[in-house]
Amino acid sequence: MFGPASVQAGLVLAQDLTAEPAGSRGLLDYALSLSGPVIYTAQALSAMYGVFLFILLMRKIREKRFASEQEAEQFLSDVRERMDRKDFEGAGEVCDSPPYWSKAVPQLILLALANRDRGVAKLRGLLTEKFERDVVADLTYRHSGISMVVKTAPMLGLLGTVTGMILAFAKIATASSTGTDPKQLADDISLALLTTMWGLTIAIPMTMLGGMVQVRISKLVDSVQEHLGEFFHDLERALSD
């Protein structure tokens, strides 16, 4: 993993560190000694934040979607039945009933019914903009947090690798004068390897969870577009009769 050039560079860096003034060296040694707990804590927090975002996104997507295609068809049928009778207020009441308060399609249809005098063409643009701004943008913004965790966790692991090797090389550089405890040297190398391992252990599952969320978002967009297409067909027929 580390070639002769890397080892030589590490020894040179360690010798430079030991050649620094006592106060500066003590401060640096103190900071490096805290690097392990700090990095482990940061990785744990990033993992918890990623899991929190995943759960939050899955709940939000579930709130915006119909529970099943049968529920969606039943809703669209109820709205269609009232629009065929020119009962636009009744159709709006269906959209604004408790089972559909948090669903994307009913709330968009409610907006369309309130602005039906604008015409179908303008309503399409209005609803598309509303959906992308209020629903898709929020989901995408939160999904970017998962991507941040995927990128941050391995970088924290790399930081642990660097600090662990600096500590190890520093002990090797002073071995001739002070002696080196093999256990302490092994602890420093373990820090270098374990932080990298935990970074990858966090990043790989979070990559999979982020992909799962992205698929759900895409399915939500597709279902909303399909259901709104059916609604606009029914609305155009109701307004033309």
For each residue, the residues with C-beta under 8 A, 3 or more apart:
1:
2: 6 7 10 165
3: 6 7
4: 7 8
5: 8 9
6: 2 3 9 10
7: 2 3 4 10 11 169
8: 4 5 11 12
9: 5 6 12 13
10: 2 6 7 13 14 165 166 168 169 172
11: 7 8 14 15 169 172 173
12: 8 9 15 16
13: 9 10 16 17 166 169
14: 10 11 17 18 166 169 170 171 172 173 174
15: 11 12 18 19 173
16: 12 13 19 20
17: 13 14 20 25 28 166 170 173
18: 14 15 25 170 173 174
19: 15 16
20: 16 17 24 25 28
21: 24 25
22: 25 26
23: 26 27
24: 20 21 27 28
25: 17 18 20 21 22 28 29
26: 22 23 29 30
27: 23 24 30 31
28: 17 20 24 25 31 32
29: 25 26 32 33 170
30: 26 27 33 34
31: 27 28 34 35
32: 28 29 35 163 166 167
33: 29 30 36 167
34: 30 31 37 38
35: 31 32 38 39 159 160 163 164 191
36: 33 39 40 160 163 164 191 195
37: 34 40 41
38: 34 35 41 42
39: 35 36 42 43 156 157 159 160 163 195
40: 36 37 43 44 195 198
41: 37 38 44 45
42: 38 39 45 46 156
43: 39 40 46 47 153 156 157 195 198 199 202
44: 40 41 47 48
45: 41 42 48 49
46: 42 43 49 50 149 152 153 156 202
47: 43 44 50 51 149 153 202 206
48: 44 45 51 52
49: 45 46 52 53 145 149
50: 46 47 53 54 145 146 149 150 202 206 209
51: 47 48 54 55 209
52: 48 49 55 56
53: 49 50 56 57 142 143 145 146 149
54: 50 51 57 58 146 206 209 210 213
55: 51 52 58 59
56: 52 53 59 60 142
57: 53 54 60 61 139 142 143 146 213 216
58: 54 55 61 62 213 216
59: 55 56 62 63
60: 56 57 63 64 138 139 142
61: 57 58 64 65 139 213 216 217 220
62: 58 59 65
63: 59 60 102 103
64: 60 61 102 103 104 135 220
65: 61 62 103 104 219 220 223
66: 69 71 72 75 103 105 223
67: 71
68: 71 72
69: 66 72 73
70: 73 74
71: 66 67 68 74 75
72: 66 68 69 75 76 105 223 227
73: 69 70 76 77
74: 70 71 77 78
75: 66 71 72 78 79 94 100 105 106
76: 72 73 79 80 227 230 231 234
77: 73 74 80 81
78: 74 75 81 82 91 94
79: 75 76 82 83 91 94 95 109 231 234
80: 76 77 83 84 234
81: 77 78 84 85
82: 78 79 85 87 88 90 91 94
83: 79 80 86 87 88 91 234 235 238
84: 80 81 234 238
85: 81 82 90
86: 83 238 241
87: 82 83 90 91
88: 82 83 91 92 113 116
89: 92 93
90: 82 85 87 93 94
91: 78 79 82 83 87 88 94 95 109 113
92: 88 89 95 96 110 113 114
93: 89 90 96 97
94: 75 78 79 82 90 91 97 100 106
95: 79 91 92 100 106 107 109 110 113
96: 92 93 100 101 106 110
97: 93 94 100 101
98: 101
99: 103
100: 75 94 95 96 97 103 106 107
101: 96 97 98 106 107
102: 63 64
103: 63 64 65 66 99 100 106 107
104: 64 65 107 108 131 135 220 224
105: 66 72 75 108 109 223 224 227 228 231
106: 75 94 95 96 100 101 103 109 110
107: 95 100 101 103 104 110 111
108: 104 105 111 112 127 130 131 224 228
109: 79 91 95 105 106 112 113 228 231
110: 92 95 96 106 107 113 114
111: 107 108 114 115 126 127 130
112: 108 109 115 116 123 126 127 231 232 235
113: 88 91 92 95 109 110 116
114: 92 110 111
115: 111 112 118 123 126
116: 88 112 113 123 235 239
117:
118: 115 122 123 126
119: 122 123
120: 123 124 232 235 236 239
121: 124 125
122: 118 119 125 126
123: 112 115 116 118 119 120 126 127 232 235
124: 120 121 127 128 232
125: 121 122 128 129
126: 111 112 115 118 122 123 129 130
127: 108 111 112 123 124 130 131 228
128: 124 125 131 132
129: 125 126 132 133
130: 108 111 126 127 133 134
131: 104 108 127 128 134 135 136 224
132: 128 129 135 136 137
133: 129 130 136 137
134: 130 131 137 138
135: 64 104 131 132 138 139 220 224
136: 131 132 133 139 140 217 221
137: 132 133 134 140 141
138: 60 134 135 141 142
139: 57 60 61 135 136 142 143 217 220
140: 136 137 143 144 217
141: 137 138 144 145
142: 53 56 57 60 138 139 145 146
143: 53 57 139 140 146 147 210 213 214 217
144: 140 141 147 148
145: 49 50 53 141 142 148 149
146: 50 53 54 57 142 143 149 150 206 209 210 213
147: 143 144 150 151 210
148: 144 145 151 152
149: 46 47 49 50 53 145 146 152 153 202 203 206
150: 50 146 147 153 203 206 207 210
151: 147 148 154 155 203
152: 46 148 149 155 156
153: 43 46 47 149 150 156 157 198 199 200 202 203 206
154: 151 157 158 196 199 200 203
155: 151 152 158 159 199
156: 39 42 43 46 152 153 159 160 195 199
157: 39 43 153 154 160 161 195 196 197 198 199 200
158: 154 155 161 162 196 199
159: 35 39 155 156 162 163 195
160: 35 36 39 156 157 163 164 191 192 194 195 196 199
161: 157 158 164 165 192 193 195 196
162: 158 159 165 166 192
163: 32 35 36 39 159 160 166 167 191 192
164: 35 36 160 161 167 168 188 189 190 191 192 193 195
165: 2 10 161 162 168 169 188 189 192
166: 10 13 14 17 32 162 163 169 170
167: 32 33 163 164 170 171 188 191
168: 10 164 165 171 172 185 188 189 192
169: 7 10 11 13 14 165 166 172 173
170: 14 17 18 29 166 167 173 174
171: 14 167 168 174 175 180 181 184 185 188
172: 10 11 14 168 169 175 180 185
173: 11 14 15 17 18 169 170
174: 14 18 170 171 177 178 180
175: 171 172 178 179 180
176:
177: 174
178: 174 175
179: 175
180: 171 172 174 175 184 185
181: 171 184 185
182: 185 186
183: 186 187
184: 171 180 181 187 188
185: 168 171 172 180 181 182 188 189
186: 182 183 189 190
187: 183 184 190 191
188: 164 165 167 168 171 184 185 191 192
189: 164 165 168 185 186 192 193
190: 164 186 187 193 194
191: 35 36 160 163 164 167 187 188 194 195
192: 160 161 162 163 164 165 168 188 189 195 196
193: 161 164 189 190 196 197
194: 160 190 191 197 198
195: 36 39 40 43 156 157 159 160 161 164 191 192 198 199
196: 154 157 158 160 161 192 193 199 200
197: 157 193 194 200 201
198: 40 43 153 157 194 195 201 202
199: 43 153 154 155 156 157 158 160 195 196 202 203
200: 153 154 157 196 197 203 204
201: 197 198 204 205
202: 43 46 47 50 149 153 198 199 205 206
203: 149 150 151 153 154 199 200 206 207
204: 200 201 207 208
205: 201 202 208 209
206: 47 50 54 146 149 150 153 202 203 209 210
207: 150 203 204 210 211
208: 204 205 211 212
209: 50 51 54 146 205 206 212 213
210: 54 143 146 147 150 206 207 213 214
211: 207 208 214 215
212: 208 209 215 216
213: 54 57 58 61 143 146 209 210 216 217
214: 143 210 211 217 218
215: 211 212 218 219
216: 57 58 61 212 213 219 220
217: 61 136 139 140 143 213 214 220 221
218: 214 215 221 222
219: 65 215 216 222 223
220: 61 64 65 104 135 139 216 217 223 224
221: 136 217 218 224 225
222: 218 219 225 226
223: 65 66 72 105 219 220 226 227
224: 104 105 108 131 135 220 221 227 228
225: 221 222 228 229
226: 222 223 229 230
227: 72 76 105 223 224 230 231
228: 105 108 109 127 224 225 231 232
229: 225 226 232 233
230: 76 226 227 233 234
231: 76 79 105 109 112 227 228 234 235
232: 112 120 123 124 228 229 235 236
233: 229 230 236 237
234: 76 79 80 83 84 230 231 237 238
235: 83 112 116 120 123 231 232 238 239
236: 120 232 233 239 240
237: 233 234 240 241
238: 83 84 86 234 235 241
239: 116 120 235 236
240: 236 237
241: 86 237 238
